[in-house]
Amino acid sequence: MSAQALRVGLTGGLASGKSTVSQWLRDAGFEVIDADRLVTELYQPGGEGAAAVRDLFGPEMLDESGAVDHAKVAARVFSDPAARASLEAVVHPLVRKRFVEIAAQARGVVVLEATLLVEAGYGPGFDLIVTVEAPCELRLERAIARGVNPESARARLLAQGDGEERRRAAHRLIDNSGDERHLRRQVDELIEELKRLAAGR
């Protein structure tokens, strides 16, 4: 029987560089699963996520095909923290369940990329949690530079919190406060470590 895949959680706040790191991990041959993509799949017609949203907020939150209307749900939860918490309470376990199913079939290294990986309670069950970090002001500059509305960027940073819980839970911290070479060096070291850990299982 083949060894179970090494399960890695990759997290980091807005414009931290998490997407760049995840792409480099893909390039290294690892299977990287985007939590947002899993949510999109769960929101398709007949999906468990679509059923959960319908039960929570009513059938008007689904479009004619039975898929979740993202715009309507976003409008519903954006200004209502209680509604957002209710949505997260039903969707996060579904995402975790789907990742566990995928990981059970994977070999080598399988990575879940999720902004709120720790805060959503995904942490338990991972062999390694990696967070990509950079100062808040630098992340704000980067977000604005790539076209995010300044007010929206500030609101998203605020909603994501100070990241203390994320950093405390992480086994590895990648510092992205420098240039791309500085980041690449750390990711190359991480890739080698993950290969060693996977080979030793």
N, C-alpha and C positions, 0 to 999 in steps of 0.2 A: 504493500500500500504506500502511495506517495505521501510525503510529508505535507502537512497543512501549510498553506501559503503564509508568509510573514505579513501580518496586518499592520499597516502604517496609517496613522491619521495625520493629515497635513492641514494646518490651519494658519490663520493670520488675518489681520484686519484689512479694511479697505486700502487698496494701493500699497500693500506691504511688499508685493513682489511674489505672492503665493502662486499666481497663475504662471509666471515665468518659471518658478521652481518646478511646478507640476509638469510643465512641458518638457523640461530637461529630464525629469524622472521618466516620462513617457519615452523620450529619445533613448534612454538607457535600457529600454526594453521592459520596464515595469508596467503593470496594468494599473491605470489611474482612473478612478471613478469620481465624477463631479457630482456632489450632492444635489446641486441645482438641476442637473440632468435627470436624476432619479425622481425629483419632485415633479418635473415636467411629464415623465412617464406615468407617474402615479395619478396625475391630473387628467390623463387621457380618458375618453369615453369607456366606461366600465371599470376604470381603475379604482383601487381602494381609496386613493386620495380624493378622487371626484365624489365618491360615495360619502366620505367623511365630511367634505365641505358642504355637500347638499344637506346632510343631517344636521350640521352645525349652524349654517346660515340660511338654508332654504334653497329650493330648486332654481330660484332666480339667479343664483350664482353660477349656474351652468349655461353653456350656450346650446344652440339647437341640436348639436351632435351629442351632447351629454358630457363634453369636456368642461373643465373649469375655465371660467372667464377670468383670466388673470387680472385684467383692469378692474373689474368689479370687486374682486377679492382684495386687491391692493387698496382700493378706495375705502373698503369696509374696515380694514384693520389699521390703515395708516394713522388715523387720529384716535384710535380706540385701543389702548394698551391691553385691556381685558380681552377684547376680541382677538387681538394678535396672540396673546398668551394661550387662549383656547385653541386657536388654529395650530400653533406650534405644538401644543400638548398632544394633538392627534396625528399631526403629520410627521414629527420627528421620529416617533417609534416606527412608523411605516418605512421611513428612509433607512433607519438602522436595520430593520428586518430585511429589506431588499439588499442592502450591502452584505449582510451576513450570508444571504443566499448566493450572491455572486462570489464572495470570498471563499465559500466552501468548494466551489468549482475551480478556483484559481490555483496556479502553481507559482512558486518563486516568491515574488513580492507583489502585493496588491495594496493600493493606496486609495484612501477616501479623502478627497479634497473638500473641506467644508469650512466656511467662515466661522460659524458658531459651533464647531465640532465639540468643544469642551462644554460650552454653555448649554448645548442641546442635550447633553448627557450621553453622547456617543462614546466618550472616553474609555469606559470599561470594555475589555475585550481586545483592545489594540496592544500589539507587542511594543509599539513605539509611537509616541506622539511628537510631531515636529511642528514648531511654530516659526513663521517668518516675521521678523519684527523690524520696525523702523520708527523713528520719532514721529509723533502725531503731526507736527507742522510740515515735516518733509512728505508724509503721506498725503496731506491735504494739497500740497503743491503738485505732487504727482497726479493726483486725481483730477485736479483742475486742468493740468497740462494735457491730459488725455481726453478732455472734453466734458467732464462731469460739471454740471452747474455748481458754482461755489456754495450756494445755500444748501443744495441737495447733498453735496459732499460733507459739509459740516454736520448736517442732520444725521447722515449715515454714520459718521464717526462717533457722534454723540450716542446714537442708538446702540452701537457696538460696545460701548463702555470703555474702560481704561485698559482692558486686556490683562489685568492682573491674574484673574482666574485662569486664563489661557496659558500664561507664562508659567504659572505655578504647576499646572498639570503636565506641561511639556517635558519630555525627556531630552530633547535637543532643541536648541534655539539658534536659528540662522539670522545673523545680523545683516540687514540690507540697508544700512545707513551710508554705505560707500558706493563705489562704482560697480559696473557689471562684472569686472574681473574679480573683485573682492567677493561678490556673491557666487560667481561660478566656482571659485576655489572651494568654498564651503560646501556647495552642492556636490562637487566631485568627491569630496571626502565622505559626504553622506551616502552617495551612491556606492562607494566601495564598502562602507560599513554595512549597508543593507544587503549587499551581495554576500558578505562574510556571514552575517546573521542567518540569511536564508539557506546558505550552504551547510550551516551547522545544525540545521533542524533534523 
